[in-house]
Amino acid sequence: FRAGDVRHSLADISKASTYFGYSPSQRIGDGLHVAMEWYVSLLNPSA
């Protein structure tokens, strides 16, 4: 790491929940899986 780099970061949506009523519709792992399938389908449209 270089000076000024963030070594650890923890996402926190509490302010988005409080101020905007945000609630995620998917768990992070499920969303990543869906995104990965979409990216792969772009690389191999015949599949």
Steps between C-alpha positions, in 0.01 A plus 500: 500500500604856440462794735139615500357170373198362683600159634158390614157621401167386635190594307224649712156573357348623825481864385341399169248294696427782744476791259369335184332181621748295295487125543703273270293264289777238477784370711843602372598145400178449304540834323860422406393163362232660281745766381764239414250295301404814307863588422573144383191508276642812330826319427324190368163606353437163332487312832 
